[in-house]
Every structure is written in C-alpha cells, then in structure tokens.
C-alpha cells in the first residue's frame, strides 16, 4: 500500500464533508471506498456523482466496476454500456462489459459485447 494512501483518504473525506456539492469529492471518495472494498458505499457515491453529472464517463465506468464486484452483473452491463456511449473506443470498458456478460451468462458467448473494431495480435475473437 502506498504510504500516502491514508493521508489521501483523510483528505478526500474532509473534502466531501466541507464541499458536499462538489461532485469531484464524491467521485474521489467513491474510488477510496472501492480501494477499501466497500463497494456498496462506493456505488452510492458514484450514483451521487451521476445525479449532477450524468455524462461523467468515469462515474459510469467505476459504477460498473463496483456492481461487478458486488455480483450485480446485469446492472454492471447497463453501466458499462452507458460508459461506452460516452467513450465508444475505450477497450477497458469493452473488456469489463465482456466480463460482466461472462458472469451473467457463463455458458454462452457474448459477441455483442465484443467490439469488432478492436483487433491486434493475440485477439482471437474470444471475449473472456
């Protein structure tokens, strides 16, 4: 663990308490909670960001990650799809969407979640 991490966590908590209207403080605190594996609270923070910033790519992406960690796969799929509406070429969001589909439907493939524009060495069309 980074030795500055505890100080950073405290700083983000203080920022959220003193400036609750600042959506960045909610986003920062959500990432802190994610790092602490407190996914339910992190999810609430990402939802708070999206109330005022519905086009925030990172809030949708991080929301999907928290939902994926909570085993709420269909909701994770929806969040990653929202993120991809904002950044359609983000390969990490496509990858995470594929993982969510994999957990949601482990016995089937999810070709619609694989971005056919992404090609390269070692990419064979498998999505998991």
SEKEMI-33521 format. One record per residue: residue number from 1; y, z, x of N, C-alpha, C in turn. Coordinates in Angstrom, 2 decimals, m for minus. Layout:
REM SEKEMI-33521
<atom num="NUM" n_yy="Y" n_zz="Z" n_xx="X" ca_yy="Y" ca_zz="Z" ca_xx="X" c_yy="Y" c_zz="Z" c_xx="X"/>
...
//
This chain:
REM SEKEMI-33521
<atom num="1" n_yy="m1.19" n_zz="0.00" n_xx="0.84" ca_yy="0.00" ca_zz="0.00" ca_xx="0.00" c_yy="1.24" c_zz="0.00" c_xx="0.88"/>
<atom num="2" n_yy="2.21" n_zz="m0.75" n_xx="0.48" ca_yy="3.48" ca_zz="m0.81" ca_xx="1.20" c_yy="4.15" c_zz="0.55" c_xx="1.15"/>
<atom num="3" n_yy="4.62" n_zz="1.03" n_xx="2.30" ca_yy="5.23" ca_zz="2.37" ca_xx="2.34" c_yy="6.51" c_zz="2.44" c_xx="1.52"/>
<atom num="4" n_yy="7.16" n_zz="1.29" n_xx="1.28" ca_yy="8.37" ca_zz="1.27" ca_xx="0.46" c_yy="8.07" c_zz="1.26" c_xx="m1.03"/>
<atom num="5" n_yy="6.83" n_zz="1.05" n_xx="m1.41" ca_yy="6.46" ca_zz="0.90" ca_xx="m2.82" c_yy="6.86" c_zz="2.11" c_xx="m3.67"/>
<atom num="6" n_yy="6.59" n_zz="3.36" n_xx="m3.27" ca_yy="7.01" ca_zz="4.49" ca_xx="m4.11" c_yy="8.53" c_zz="4.52" c_xx="m4.34"/>
<atom num="7" n_yy="9.30" n_zz="4.23" n_xx="m3.31" ca_yy="10.75" ca_zz="4.19" ca_xx="m3.46" c_yy="11.20" c_zz="3.07" c_xx="m4.39"/>
<atom num="8" n_yy="10.52" n_zz="1.94" n_xx="m4.29" ca_yy="10.82" ca_zz="0.80" ca_xx="m5.17" c_yy="10.51" c_zz="1.15" c_xx="m6.62"/>
<atom num="9" n_yy="9.38" n_zz="1.80" n_xx="m6.85" ca_yy="9.01" ca_zz="2.21" ca_xx="m8.21" c_yy="10.06" c_zz="3.14" c_xx="m8.80"/>
<atom num="10" n_yy="10.49" n_zz="4.10" n_xx="m8.02" ca_yy="11.50" ca_zz="5.05" ca_xx="m8.49" c_yy="12.82" c_zz="4.33" c_xx="m8.79"/>
<atom num="11" n_yy="13.19" n_zz="3.40" n_xx="m7.93" ca_yy="14.43" ca_zz="2.64" ca_xx="m8.12" c_yy="14.36" c_zz="1.83" c_xx="m9.42"/>
<atom num="12" n_yy="13.22" n_zz="1.19" n_xx="m9.69" ca_yy="13.07" ca_zz="0.40" ca_xx="m10.91" c_yy="13.09" c_zz="1.28" c_xx="m12.15"/>
<atom num="13" n_yy="12.49" n_zz="2.47" n_xx="m12.07" ca_yy="12.54" ca_zz="3.40" ca_xx="m13.21" c_yy="13.98" c_zz="3.83" c_xx="m13.49"/>
<atom num="14" n_yy="14.70" n_zz="4.16" n_xx="m12.44" ca_yy="16.10" ca_zz="4.59" ca_xx="m12.58" c_yy="16.95" c_zz="3.46" c_xx="m13.15"/>
<atom num="15" n_yy="16.73" n_zz="2.24" n_xx="m12.69" ca_yy="17.49" ca_zz="1.10" ca_xx="m13.19" c_yy="17.25" c_zz="0.90" c_xx="m14.67"/>
<atom num="16" n_yy="16.02" n_zz="1.04" n_xx="m15.10" ca_yy="15.71" ca_zz="0.86" ca_xx="m16.51" c_yy="16.35" c_zz="1.96" c_xx="m17.35"/>
<atom num="17" n_yy="16.39" n_zz="3.18" n_xx="m16.85" ca_yy="16.98" ca_zz="4.28" ca_xx="m17.60" c_yy="18.49" c_zz="4.16" c_xx="m17.69"/>
<atom num="18" n_yy="19.13" n_zz="3.70" n_xx="m16.62" ca_yy="20.59" ca_zz="3.62" ca_xx="m16.63" c_yy="21.11" c_zz="2.33" c_xx="m17.25"/>
<atom num="19" n_yy="20.29" n_zz="1.26" n_xx="m17.23" ca_yy="20.73" ca_zz="m0.02" ca_xx="m17.79" c_yy="19.62" c_zz="m0.59" c_xx="m18.67"/>
<atom num="20" n_yy="19.34" n_zz="0.04" n_xx="m19.80" ca_yy="18.23" ca_zz="m0.43" ca_xx="m20.63" c_yy="18.44" c_zz="m1.82" c_xx="m21.23"/>
<atom num="21" n_yy="19.68" n_zz="m2.29" n_xx="m21.27" ca_yy="19.94" ca_zz="m3.62" ca_xx="m21.83" c_yy="19.66" c_zz="m4.73" c_xx="m20.81"/>
<atom num="22" n_yy="19.49" n_zz="m4.38" n_xx="m19.56" ca_yy="19.25" ca_zz="m5.36" ca_xx="m18.51" c_yy="17.78" c_zz="m5.78" c_xx="m18.52"/>
<atom num="23" n_yy="17.52" n_zz="m7.02" n_xx="m18.92" ca_yy="16.13" ca_zz="m7.45" ca_xx="m19.04" c_yy="15.42" c_zz="m7.50" c_xx="m17.70"/>
<atom num="24" n_yy="16.16" n_zz="m7.67" n_xx="m16.59" ca_yy="15.52" ca_zz="m7.66" ca_xx="m15.27" c_yy="14.88" c_zz="m6.31" c_xx="m14.99"/>
<atom num="25" n_yy="15.52" n_zz="m5.23" n_xx="m15.43" ca_yy="14.94" ca_zz="m3.91" ca_xx="m15.18" c_yy="13.63" c_zz="m3.75" c_xx="m15.97"/>
<atom num="26" n_yy="13.57" n_zz="m4.33" n_xx="m17.17" ca_yy="12.32" ca_zz="m4.28" ca_xx="m17.95" c_yy="11.23" c_zz="m5.10" c_xx="m17.26"/>
<atom num="27" n_yy="11.61" n_zz="m6.26" n_xx="m16.73" ca_yy="10.66" ca_zz="m7.12" ca_xx="m16.03" c_yy="10.14" c_zz="m6.44" c_xx="m14.76"/>
<atom num="28" n_yy="11.07" n_zz="m5.88" n_xx="m13.98" ca_yy="10.67" ca_zz="m5.17" ca_xx="m12.75" c_yy="9.73" c_zz="m4.02" c_xx="m13.06"/>
<atom num="29" n_yy="10.07" n_zz="m3.26" n_xx="m14.09" ca_yy="9.23" ca_zz="m2.11" ca_xx="m14.45" c_yy="7.86" c_zz="m2.58" c_xx="m14.94"/>
<atom num="30" n_yy="7.83" n_zz="m3.69" n_xx="m15.66" ca_yy="6.55" ca_zz="m4.25" ca_xx="m16.10" c_yy="5.66" c_zz="m4.60" c_xx="m14.92"/>
<atom num="31" n_yy="6.25" n_zz="m5.21" n_xx="m13.89" ca_yy="5.47" ca_zz="m5.53" ca_xx="m12.69" c_yy="4.99" c_zz="m4.27" c_xx="m11.98"/>
<atom num="32" n_yy="5.84" n_zz="m3.24" n_xx="m11.97" ca_yy="5.42" ca_zz="m1.96" ca_xx="m11.39" c_yy="4.22" c_zz="m1.40" c_xx="m12.13"/>
<atom num="33" n_yy="4.29" n_zz="m1.43" n_xx="m13.45" ca_yy="3.19" ca_zz="m0.91" ca_xx="m14.26" c_yy="1.92" c_zz="m1.73" c_xx="m14.07"/>
<atom num="34" n_yy="2.08" n_zz="m3.04" n_xx="m13.93" ca_yy="0.93" ca_zz="m3.90" ca_xx="m13.60" c_yy="0.29" c_zz="m3.45" c_xx="m12.30"/>
<atom num="35" n_yy="1.12" n_zz="m3.21" n_xx="m11.29" ca_yy="0.61" ca_zz="m2.78" ca_xx="m9.98" c_yy="m0.12" c_zz="m1.44" c_xx="m10.07"/>
<atom num="36" n_yy="0.29" n_zz="m0.61" n_xx="m11.01" ca_yy="m0.35" ca_zz="0.69" ca_xx="m11.23" c_yy="m1.54" c_zz="0.57" c_xx="m12.18"/>
<atom num="37" n_yy="m1.91" n_zz="m0.65" n_xx="m12.56" ca_yy="m2.97" ca_zz="m0.97" ca_xx="m13.53" c_yy="m2.74" c_zz="m0.34" c_xx="m14.90"/>
<atom num="38" n_yy="m1.50" n_zz="m0.16" n_xx="m15.25" ca_yy="m1.14" ca_zz="0.35" ca_xx="m16.57" c_yy="m0.73" c_zz="m0.86" c_xx="m17.42"/>
<atom num="39" n_yy="m1.72" n_zz="m1.66" n_xx="m17.79" ca_yy="m1.47" ca_zz="m2.96" ca_xx="m18.40" c_yy="m0.87" c_zz="m2.87" c_xx="m19.81"/>
<atom num="40" n_yy="m1.25" n_zz="m1.86" n_xx="m20.57" ca_yy="m0.70" ca_zz="m1.74" ca_xx="m21.93" c_yy="0.81" c_zz="m1.50" c_xx="m21.89"/>
<atom num="41" n_yy="1.24" n_zz="m0.61" n_xx="m21.02" ca_yy="2.68" ca_zz="m0.36" ca_xx="m20.89" c_yy="3.39" c_zz="m1.55" c_xx="m20.28"/>
<atom num="42" n_yy="2.76" n_zz="m2.21" n_xx="m19.32" ca_yy="3.36" ca_zz="m3.41" ca_xx="m18.73" c_yy="3.58" c_zz="m4.46" c_xx="m19.81"/>
<atom num="43" n_yy="2.59" n_zz="m4.64" n_xx="m20.67" ca_yy="2.69" ca_zz="m5.60" ca_xx="m21.76" c_yy="3.88" c_zz="m5.29" c_xx="m22.66"/>
<atom num="44" n_yy="4.08" n_zz="m4.03" n_xx="m22.98" ca_yy="5.23" ca_zz="m3.65" ca_xx="m23.80" c_yy="6.54" c_zz="m4.01" c_xx="m23.12"/>
<atom num="45" n_yy="6.59" n_zz="m3.87" n_xx="m21.81" ca_yy="7.81" ca_zz="m4.22" ca_xx="m21.07" c_yy="8.04" c_zz="m5.73" c_xx="m21.07"/>
<atom num="46" n_yy="6.99" n_zz="m6.52" n_xx="m20.91" ca_yy="7.15" ca_zz="m7.97" ca_xx="m20.96" c_yy="7.58" c_zz="m8.42" c_xx="m22.35"/>
<atom num="47" n_yy="7.04" n_zz="m7.77" n_xx="m23.38" ca_yy="7.46" ca_zz="m8.08" ca_xx="m24.75" c_yy="8.95" c_zz="m7.78" c_xx="m24.95"/>
<atom num="48" n_yy="9.40" n_zz="m6.69" n_xx="m24.35" ca_yy="10.82" ca_zz="m6.33" ca_xx="m24.44" c_yy="11.69" c_zz="m7.40" c_xx="m23.76"/>
<atom num="49" n_yy="11.26" n_zz="m7.90" n_xx="m22.62" ca_yy="12.00" ca_zz="m8.97" ca_xx="m21.95" c_yy="12.09" c_zz="m10.19" c_xx="m22.86"/>
<atom num="50" n_yy="10.97" n_zz="m10.53" n_xx="m23.49" ca_yy="10.92" ca_zz="m11.73" ca_xx="m24.33" c_yy="11.75" c_zz="m11.62" c_xx="m25.60"/>
<atom num="51" n_yy="12.05" n_zz="m10.40" n_xx="m26.03" ca_yy="12.93" ca_zz="m10.23" ca_xx="m27.19" c_yy="14.30" c_zz="m10.84" c_xx="m26.93"/>
<atom num="52" n_yy="14.80" n_zz="m10.66" n_xx="m25.71" ca_yy="16.13" ca_zz="m11.16" ca_xx="m25.39" c_yy="16.09" c_zz="m12.45" c_xx="m24.57"/>
<atom num="53" n_yy="14.98" n_zz="m12.73" n_xx="m23.92" ca_yy="14.85" ca_zz="m13.91" ca_xx="m23.05" c_yy="13.56" c_zz="m14.66" c_xx="m23.38"/>
<atom num="54" n_yy="13.48" n_zz="m15.30" n_xx="m24.54" ca_yy="12.23" ca_zz="m15.96" ca_xx="m24.94" c_yy="11.82" c_zz="m17.14" c_xx="m24.06"/>
<atom num="55" n_yy="12.71" n_zz="m17.61" n_xx="m23.20" ca_yy="12.39" ca_zz="m18.71" ca_xx="m22.30" c_yy="12.14" c_zz="m18.24" c_xx="m20.87"/>
<atom num="56" n_yy="11.84" n_zz="m16.98" n_xx="m20.69" ca_yy="11.58" ca_zz="m16.44" ca_xx="m19.36" c_yy="10.13" c_zz="m16.74" c_xx="m18.97"/>
<atom num="57" n_yy="9.97" n_zz="m17.72" n_xx="m18.08" ca_yy="8.64" ca_zz="m18.13" ca_xx="m17.64" c_yy="7.82" c_zz="m16.95" c_xx="m17.12"/>
<atom num="58" n_yy="8.43" n_zz="m16.16" n_xx="m16.22" ca_yy="7.69" ca_zz="m15.07" ca_xx="m15.58" c_yy="7.25" c_zz="m14.02" c_xx="m16.57"/>
<atom num="59" n_yy="8.04" n_zz="m13.76" n_xx="m17.61" ca_yy="7.62" ca_zz="m12.79" ca_xx="m18.63" c_yy="6.38" c_zz="m13.30" c_xx="m19.36"/>
<atom num="60" n_yy="6.36" n_zz="m14.60" n_xx="m19.69" ca_yy="5.17" ca_zz="m15.15" ca_xx="m20.36" c_yy="3.96" c_zz="m15.13" c_xx="m19.43"/>
<atom num="61" n_yy="4.17" n_zz="m15.51" n_xx="m18.18" ca_yy="3.07" ca_zz="m15.54" ca_xx="m17.22" c_yy="2.53" c_zz="m14.13" c_xx="m16.99"/>
<atom num="62" n_yy="3.41" n_zz="m13.18" n_xx="m16.72" ca_yy="2.97" ca_zz="m11.79" ca_xx="m16.48" c_yy="2.36" c_zz="m11.17" c_xx="m17.73"/>
<atom num="63" n_yy="2.88" n_zz="m11.54" n_xx="m18.90" ca_yy="2.30" ca_zz="m11.07" ca_xx="m20.16" c_yy="0.85" c_zz="m11.56" c_xx="m20.26"/>
<atom num="64" n_yy="0.64" n_zz="m12.84" n_xx="m19.94" ca_yy="m0.73" ca_zz="m13.38" ca_xx="m19.96" c_yy="m1.64" c_zz="m12.65" c_xx="m18.99"/>
<atom num="65" n_yy="m1.12" n_zz="m12.32" n_xx="m17.81" ca_yy="m1.93" ca_zz="m11.60" ca_xx="m16.83" c_yy="m2.30" c_zz="m10.20" c_xx="m17.31"/>
<atom num="66" n_yy="m1.34" n_zz="m9.51" n_xx="m17.93" ca_yy="m1.63" ca_zz="m8.18" ca_xx="m18.46" c_yy="m2.68" c_zz="m8.27" c_xx="m19.57"/>
<atom num="67" n_yy="m2.53" n_zz="m9.26" n_xx="m20.45" ca_yy="m3.50" ca_zz="m9.44" ca_xx="m21.54" c_yy="m4.88" c_zz="m9.79" c_xx="m20.99"/>
<atom num="68" n_yy="m4.92" n_zz="m10.62" n_xx="m19.96" ca_yy="m6.19" ca_zz="m10.97" ca_xx="m19.33" c_yy="m6.87" c_zz="m9.71" c_xx="m18.79"/>
<atom num="69" n_yy="m6.10" n_zz="m8.85" n_xx="m18.14" ca_yy="m6.64" ca_zz="m7.60" ca_xx="m17.60" c_yy="m7.11" c_zz="m6.66" c_xx="m18.69"/>
<atom num="70" n_yy="m6.49" n_zz="m6.74" n_xx="m19.86" ca_yy="m6.89" ca_zz="m5.89" ca_xx="m20.99" c_yy="m8.07" c_zz="m6.47" c_xx="m21.78"/>
<atom num="71" n_yy="m8.51" n_zz="m7.68" n_xx="m21.41" ca_yy="m9.61" ca_zz="m8.31" ca_xx="m22.13" c_yy="m9.19" c_zz="m8.93" c_xx="m23.44"/>
<atom num="72" n_yy="m7.92" n_zz="m9.16" n_xx="m23.63" ca_yy="m7.39" ca_zz="m9.77" ca_xx="m24.85" c_yy="m7.17" c_zz="m11.26" c_xx="m24.58"/>
<atom num="73" n_yy="m8.29" n_zz="m11.97" n_xx="m24.49" ca_yy="m8.29" ca_zz="m13.32" ca_xx="m23.96" c_yy="m7.57" c_zz="m14.34" c_xx="m24.83"/>
<atom num="74" n_yy="m7.74" n_zz="m14.28" n_xx="m26.14" ca_yy="m7.07" ca_zz="m15.28" ca_xx="m26.98" c_yy="m5.55" c_zz="m15.11" c_xx="m26.90"/>
<atom num="75" n_yy="m5.07" n_zz="m13.88" n_xx="m26.79" ca_yy="m3.64" ca_zz="m13.65" ca_xx="m26.64" c_yy="m3.16" c_zz="m14.10" c_xx="m25.26"/>
<atom num="76" n_yy="m4.01" n_zz="m13.91" n_xx="m24.25" ca_yy="m3.68" ca_zz="m14.38" ca_xx="m22.90" c_yy="m3.54" c_zz="m15.90" c_xx="m22.90"/>
<atom num="77" n_yy="m4.46" n_zz="m16.58" n_xx="m23.57" ca_yy="m4.38" ca_zz="m18.04" ca_xx="m23.69" c_yy="m3.03" c_zz="m18.45" c_xx="m24.28"/>
<atom num="78" n_yy="m2.63" n_zz="m17.80" n_xx="m25.35" ca_yy="m1.36" ca_zz="m18.13" ca_xx="m26.01" c_yy="m0.17" c_zz="m17.90" c_xx="m25.07"/>
<atom num="79" n_yy="m0.20" n_zz="m16.82" n_xx="m24.30" ca_yy="0.90" ca_zz="m16.53" ca_xx="m23.37" c_yy="0.96" c_zz="m17.55" c_xx="m22.25"/>
<atom num="80" n_yy="m0.20" n_zz="m17.90" n_xx="m21.70" ca_yy="m0.20" ca_zz="m18.91" ca_xx="m20.63" c_yy="0.26" c_zz="m20.27" c_xx="m21.16"/>
<atom num="81" n_yy="m0.10" n_zz="m20.58" n_xx="m22.38" ca_yy="0.37" ca_zz="m21.85" ca_xx="m22.97" c_yy="1.90" c_zz="m21.84" c_xx="m23.09"/>
<atom num="82" n_yy="2.46" n_zz="m20.70" n_xx="m23.48" ca_yy="3.92" ca_zz="m20.59" ca_xx="m23.55" c_yy="4.54" c_zz="m20.78" c_xx="m22.17"/>
<atom num="83" n_yy="3.94" n_zz="m20.16" n_xx="m21.17" ca_yy="4.45" ca_zz="m20.30" ca_xx="m19.80" c_yy="4.40" c_zz="m21.76" c_xx="m19.38"/>
<atom num="84" n_yy="3.33" n_zz="m22.45" n_xx="m19.73" ca_yy="3.19" ca_zz="m23.85" ca_xx="m19.35" c_yy="4.12" c_zz="m24.78" c_xx="m20.11"/>
<atom num="85" n_yy="4.56" n_zz="m24.35" n_xx="m21.27" ca_yy="5.60" ca_zz="m25.12" ca_xx="m21.97" c_yy="6.88" c_zz="m25.13" c_xx="m21.14"/>
<atom num="86" n_yy="7.13" n_zz="m24.03" n_xx="m20.43" ca_yy="8.34" ca_zz="m23.89" ca_xx="m19.63" c_yy="8.19" c_zz="m24.52" c_xx="m18.24"/>
<atom num="87" n_yy="6.99" n_zz="m24.43" n_xx="m17.68" ca_yy="6.72" ca_zz="m25.00" ca_xx="m16.34" c_yy="5.36" c_zz="m25.70" c_xx="m16.36"/>
<atom num="88" n_yy="5.32" n_zz="m26.91" n_xx="m16.86" ca_yy="4.03" ca_zz="m27.59" ca_xx="m17.05" c_yy="3.27" c_zz="m27.92" c_xx="m15.78"/>
<atom num="89" n_yy="3.91" n_zz="m27.89" n_xx="m14.63" ca_yy="3.22" ca_zz="m28.23" ca_xx="m13.39" c_yy="2.81" c_zz="m27.01" c_xx="m12.56"/>
<atom num="90" n_yy="2.90" n_zz="m25.82" n_xx="m13.12" ca_yy="2.55" ca_zz="m24.63" ca_xx="m12.37" c_yy="1.03" c_zz="m24.47" c_xx="m12.33"/>
<atom num="91" n_yy="0.44" n_zz="m24.75" n_xx="m11.17" ca_yy="m1.02" ca_zz="m24.71" ca_xx="m11.08" c_yy="m1.60" c_zz="m23.31" c_xx="m11.28"/>
<atom num="92" n_yy="m0.85" n_zz="m22.25" n_xx="m10.93" ca_yy="m1.37" ca_zz="m20.90" ca_xx="m11.13" c_yy="m1.49" c_zz="m20.59" c_xx="m12.62"/>
<atom num="93" n_yy="m0.54" n_zz="m21.03" n_xx="m13.41" ca_yy="m0.63" ca_zz="m20.81" ca_xx="m14.86" c_yy="m1.81" c_zz="m21.60" c_xx="m15.44"/>
<atom num="94" n_yy="m2.02" n_zz="m22.83" n_xx="m14.94" ca_yy="m3.19" ca_zz="m23.60" ca_xx="m15.39" c_yy="m4.49" c_zz="m22.89" c_xx="m15.00"/>
<atom num="95" n_yy="m4.52" n_zz="m22.38" n_xx="m13.79" ca_yy="m5.71" ca_zz="m21.66" ca_xx="m13.32" c_yy="m5.97" c_zz="m20.43" c_xx="m14.19"/>
<atom num="96" n_yy="m4.92" n_zz="m19.64" n_xx="m14.44" ca_yy="m5.08" ca_zz="m18.44" ca_xx="m15.26" c_yy="m5.47" c_zz="m18.80" c_xx="m16.69"/>
<atom num="97" n_yy="m4.93" n_zz="m19.87" n_xx="m17.22" ca_yy="m5.32" ca_zz="m20.32" ca_xx="m18.55" c_yy="m6.80" c_zz="m20.67" c_xx="m18.57"/>
<atom num="98" n_yy="m7.26" n_zz="m21.35" n_xx="m17.53" ca_yy="m8.68" ca_zz="m21.66" ca_xx="m17.43" c_yy="m9.55" c_zz="m20.41" c_xx="m17.36"/>
<atom num="99" n_yy="m9.10" n_zz="m19.41" n_xx="m16.62" ca_yy="m9.84" ca_zz="m18.15" ca_xx="m16.55" c_yy="m9.91" c_zz="m17.47" c_xx="m17.91"/>
<atom num="100" n_yy="m8.79" n_zz="m17.46" n_xx="m18.62" ca_yy="m8.78" ca_zz="m16.85" ca_xx="m19.95" c_yy="m9.76" c_zz="m17.56" c_xx="m20.87"/>
<atom num="101" n_yy="m9.76" n_zz="m18.91" n_xx="m20.83" ca_yy="m10.72" ca_zz="m19.67" ca_xx="m21.63" c_yy="m12.14" c_zz="m19.36" c_xx="m21.20"/>
<atom num="102" n_yy="m12.37" n_zz="m19.23" n_xx="m19.92" ca_yy="m13.71" ca_zz="m18.91" ca_xx="m19.41" c_yy="m14.21" c_zz="m17.59" c_xx="m19.99"/>
<atom num="103" n_yy="m13.37" n_zz="m16.58" n_xx="m20.00" ca_yy="m13.77" ca_zz="m15.28" ca_xx="m20.55" c_yy="m13.90" c_zz="m15.33" c_xx="m22.07"/>
<atom num="104" n_yy="m13.09" n_zz="m16.15" n_xx="m22.70" ca_yy="m13.13" ca_zz="m16.27" ca_xx="m24.15" c_yy="m14.38" c_zz="m17.02" c_xx="m24.61"/>
<atom num="105" n_yy="m14.74" n_zz="m18.06" n_xx="m23.90" ca_yy="m15.88" ca_zz="m18.90" ca_xx="m24.26" c_yy="m16.74" c_zz="m19.16" c_xx="m23.03"/>
<atom num="106" n_yy="m17.46" n_zz="m18.18" n_xx="m22.53" ca_yy="m18.15" ca_zz="m18.33" ca_xx="m21.25" c_yy="m19.26" c_zz="m19.37" c_xx="m21.22"/>
<atom num="107" n_yy="m19.79" n_zz="m19.78" n_xx="m22.37" ca_yy="m20.90" ca_zz="m20.73" ca_xx="m22.35" c_yy="m20.44" c_zz="m22.17" c_xx="m22.53"/>
<atom num="108" n_yy="m19.14" n_zz="m22.38" n_xx="m22.67" ca_yy="m18.64" ca_zz="m23.74" ca_xx="m22.83" c_yy="m17.61" c_zz="m24.04" c_xx="m21.76"/>
<atom num="109" n_yy="m17.31" n_zz="m25.29" n_xx="m21.60" ca_yy="m16.24" ca_zz="m25.66" ca_xx="m20.69" c_yy="m14.95" c_zz="m25.72" c_xx="m21.50"/>
<atom num="110" n_yy="m13.88" n_zz="m25.68" n_xx="m20.81" ca_yy="m12.58" ca_zz="m25.72" ca_xx="m21.48" c_yy="m11.74" c_zz="m26.84" c_xx="m20.88"/>
<atom num="111" n_yy="m12.15" n_zz="m28.09" n_xx="m21.11" ca_yy="m11.44" ca_zz="m29.19" ca_xx="m20.45" c_yy="m9.97" c_zz="m29.29" c_xx="m20.87"/>
<atom num="112" n_yy="m9.63" n_zz="m28.85" n_xx="m22.06" ca_yy="m8.24" ca_zz="m28.95" ca_xx="m22.48" c_yy="m7.34" c_zz="m27.99" c_xx="m21.69"/>
<atom num="113" n_yy="m7.93" n_zz="m27.00" n_xx="m21.04" ca_yy="m7.12" ca_zz="m26.07" ca_xx="m20.26" c_yy="m6.94" c_zz="m26.53" c_xx="m18.82"/>
<atom num="114" n_yy="m7.69" n_zz="m27.55" n_xx="m18.42" ca_yy="m7.57" ca_zz="m28.05" ca_xx="m17.06" c_yy="m6.51" c_zz="m29.14" c_xx="m17.04"/>
<atom num="115" n_yy="m5.59" n_zz="m29.04" n_xx="m16.16" ca_yy="m4.52" ca_zz="m30.01" ca_xx="m16.06" c_yy="m5.03" c_zz="m31.24" c_xx="m15.31"/>
<atom num="116" n_yy="m5.20" n_zz="m32.36" n_xx="m15.98" ca_yy="m5.76" ca_zz="m33.53" ca_xx="m15.31" c_yy="m4.84" c_zz="m34.11" c_xx="m14.24"/>
<atom num="117" n_yy="m3.58" n_zz="m33.71" n_xx="m14.21" ca_yy="m2.65" ca_zz="m34.20" ca_xx="m13.20" c_yy="m2.86" c_zz="m33.52" c_xx="m11.85"/>
<atom num="118" n_yy="m3.59" n_zz="m32.41" n_xx="m11.83" ca_yy="m3.80" ca_zz="m31.69" ca_xx="m10.59" c_yy="m5.08" c_zz="m32.21" c_xx="m9.95"/>
<atom num="119" n_yy="m4.96" n_zz="m32.85" n_xx="m8.80" ca_yy="m6.11" ca_zz="m33.38" ca_xx="m8.09" c_yy="m5.97" c_zz="m33.03" c_xx="m6.62"/>
<atom num="120" n_yy="m7.04" n_zz="m33.14" n_xx="m5.92" ca_yy="m6.97" ca_zz="m32.89" ca_xx="m4.50" c_yy="m8.35" c_zz="m32.56" c_xx="m3.95"/>
<atom num="121" n_yy="m8.43" n_zz="m32.37" n_xx="m2.64" ca_yy="m9.71" ca_zz="m32.04" ca_xx="m2.01" c_yy="m10.28" c_zz="m30.75" c_xx="m2.59"/>
<atom num="122" n_yy="m11.53" n_zz="m30.78" n_xx="m2.93" ca_yy="m12.19" ca_zz="m29.58" ca_xx="m3.42" c_yy="m12.03" c_zz="m29.35" c_xx="m4.91"/>
<atom num="123" n_yy="m11.24" n_zz="m30.18" n_xx="m5.60" ca_yy="m11.09" ca_zz="m30.04" ca_xx="m7.05" c_yy="m11.99" c_zz="m31.06" c_xx="m7.69"/>
<atom num="124" n_yy="m13.08" n_zz="m30.58" n_xx="m8.31" ca_yy="m14.10" ca_zz="m31.49" ca_xx="m8.82" c_yy="m14.04" c_zz="m31.63" c_xx="m10.33"/>
<atom num="125" n_yy="m13.08" n_zz="m31.02" n_xx="m10.99" ca_yy="m13.04" ca_zz="m31.06" ca_xx="m12.44" c_yy="m13.61" c_zz="m29.80" c_xx="m13.06"/>
<atom num="126" n_yy="m14.23" n_zz="m28.96" n_xx="m12.24" ca_yy="m14.68" ca_zz="m27.65" ca_xx="m12.77" c_yy="m13.48" c_zz="m26.77" c_xx="m12.92"/>
<atom num="127" n_yy="m13.48" n_zz="m25.95" n_xx="m13.91" ca_yy="m12.30" ca_zz="m25.12" ca_xx="m14.18" c_yy="m12.52" c_zz="m23.65" c_xx="m13.92"/>
<atom num="128" n_yy="m13.70" n_zz="m23.25" n_xx="m13.51" ca_yy="m13.93" ca_zz="m21.83" ca_xx="m13.22" c_yy="m14.56" c_zz="m21.67" c_xx="m11.87"/>
//
